[in-house]
Structures are given as structure tokens and as C-alpha cells.
Amino acid sequence: MRRSGHVAYASVNVFSVRPESIDAFLAQQHDEFLPLLRRQPGFRGFEVVRTGEATGVATIWWASADDRETASPALSAFVEQYVAPLIVTLGNPTGPVVIQFRSQEGARAGEASAEMGI
């Protein structure tokens, strides 16, 4: 049931940042980290959800686990050099996407895309 371009693997990053660094951290994610991600083969998407004053969850979607592994050295170097000084904690669970649902803008409910890759 998989289709080309759909997400097969995700990296979920749960973070807390020093409160005085949250604005710099979010700007850095948008202005520097996102362009780095976009240059990686198999990159499918990026989302940051702010869950508190200085906490959040960032999800990176990949076409495959291999794509995530290929990008890992570049991403790890960026995080070590630029992100680590701003964060208090960072958890990084990864795994295959087993259920995915994406609604098409303006589409009727029956036209939405649902994927299950268990």
C-alpha cells in the first residue's frame, strides 16, 4: 500500500531548551537546520511542535531508514556544534512509520490518503 514520496521512517526528537534560548533555538531550526535537512536524500518533512515554554517535539520524516542513516553524520555534526549549547535535554527515538494519514486540502474525507505499513 506504500506509494512513492510517502514517509516510511521518522526521527522524533523530544527536547527542552534553556528558557532564554528558545527563540534562538527555533530560529536556528527554521533558518539553518531545515535547509540542511532539505539537502539530504530521502528527506520528506520536518515539524516542530512547541509543547511548553521551552520544550517541544521535532519530527523528521524520511523515505527510508537508510536515508536517515546516510544523513546522520551531517545532522549529528550540526547538532553537536550549534544545537547542543542551547539545549538542556534531547531524546531521539526513531522507527518505521506504521500508520500515516494525510488529508488533502479541500478533499472530501473519502479522498484522504491513509497508509499502513505494519
C-alpha positions as CSV (number, residue, x, y, z in Angstrom):
1,M,0.0,0.0,0.0
2,R,3.0,2.3,0.0
3,R,3.4,5.0,-2.6
4,S,6.4,6.9,-3.8
5,G,7.1,10.0,-1.8
6,H,5.3,8.7,1.3
7,V,7.1,8.6,4.6
8,A,8.5,5.3,5.7
9,Y,10.7,6.3,8.7
10,A,10.6,9.0,11.3
11,S,13.0,10.5,13.8
12,V,11.3,12.0,16.8
13,N,13.3,14.5,18.8
14,V,12.0,15.4,22.3
15,F,13.8,18.5,23.6
16,S,14.0,21.0,26.3
17,V,15.9,24.2,25.9
18,R,17.1,26.8,28.3
19,P,14.2,29.2,28.5
20,E,16.4,32.2,27.5
21,S,17.4,30.2,24.4
22,I,14.1,29.1,23.0
23,D,13.7,31.9,20.4
24,A,17.3,31.5,19.2
25,F,16.7,27.7,19.0
26,L,13.5,27.9,17.0
27,A,15.0,30.5,14.6
28,Q,18.1,28.2,14.2
29,Q,15.8,25.2,13.4
30,H,14.0,27.2,10.7
31,D,16.9,29.2,9.2
32,E,19.8,26.7,9.4
33,F,18.7,23.2,10.3
34,L,15.8,23.0,7.8
35,P,17.9,24.0,4.8
36,L,20.4,21.3,5.9
37,L,17.6,18.7,6.0
38,R,16.3,19.7,2.6
39,R,19.7,18.9,1.1
40,Q,19.6,15.3,2.4
41,P,18.5,12.4,0.1
42,G,15.2,10.9,1.2
43,F,14.2,13.8,3.3
44,R,10.3,14.1,3.3
45,G,9.4,16.6,6.0
46,F,10.1,18.4,9.3
47,E,7.8,19.7,12.0
48,V,8.5,21.3,15.4
49,V,5.7,21.4,18.0
50,R,6.2,23.6,21.0
51,T,4.8,21.7,24.0
52,G,5.7,24.2,26.7
53,E,7.6,27.4,27.4
54,A,11.0,25.8,26.4
55,T,10.1,22.3,25.4
56,G,8.9,20.6,22.2
57,V,9.0,17.7,19.8
58,A,10.6,17.9,16.4
59,T,9.8,15.2,13.9
60,I,11.9,14.5,10.8
61,W,10.3,12.2,8.1
62,W,12.4,10.1,5.8
63,A,11.7,7.9,2.8
64,S,13.7,5.0,4.5
65,A,15.8,4.1,7.5
66,D,18.8,4.1,5.1
67,D,18.2,7.7,4.1
68,R,18.1,8.7,7.8
69,E,21.4,6.8,8.5
70,T,23.0,8.4,5.4
71,A,22.1,11.9,6.7
72,S,23.1,11.1,10.3
73,P,26.7,12.3,10.2
74,A,25.8,15.7,8.8
75,L,22.9,16.2,11.1
76,S,24.9,15.0,14.2
77,A,27.7,17.4,13.4
78,F,25.2,20.3,13.2
79,V,23.5,19.3,16.4
80,E,26.8,18.9,18.3
81,Q,28.2,22.3,17.1
82,Y,25.1,24.5,17.0
83,V,22.2,23.0,18.9
84,A,23.9,21.3,21.9
85,P,24.9,24.7,23.5
86,L,21.2,25.7,23.6
87,I,19.5,22.5,24.9
88,V,19.1,21.0,28.3
89,T,17.8,17.6,27.2
90,L,17.4,15.8,23.9
91,G,15.8,12.4,23.3
92,N,15.9,10.8,19.8
93,P,13.8,7.7,19.3
94,T,13.5,6.6,15.7
95,G,11.5,3.9,13.9
96,P,9.3,2.9,11.0
97,V,6.1,4.8,10.4
98,V,3.3,2.2,10.8
99,I,0.2,4.3,10.3
100,Q,0.2,7.5,8.3
101,F,-2.8,9.7,7.4
102,R,-2.6,12.9,5.3
103,S,-5.7,14.8,4.4
104,Q,-5.6,16.5,1.0
105,E,-6.5,20.2,1.4
106,G,-10.1,20.7,0.3
107,A,-10.6,17.0,-0.4
108,R,-13.6,15.1,0.8
109,A,-12.9,12.6,3.6
110,G,-13.0,9.7,1.3
111,E,-10.2,11.1,-0.8
112,A,-7.7,11.5,2.0
113,S,-4.6,9.4,2.0
114,A,-4.1,6.7,4.6
115,E,-1.1,4.3,4.7
116,M,-0.4,1.4,7.0
117,G,2.9,-0.3,6.8
118,I,2.9,-2.8,9.6
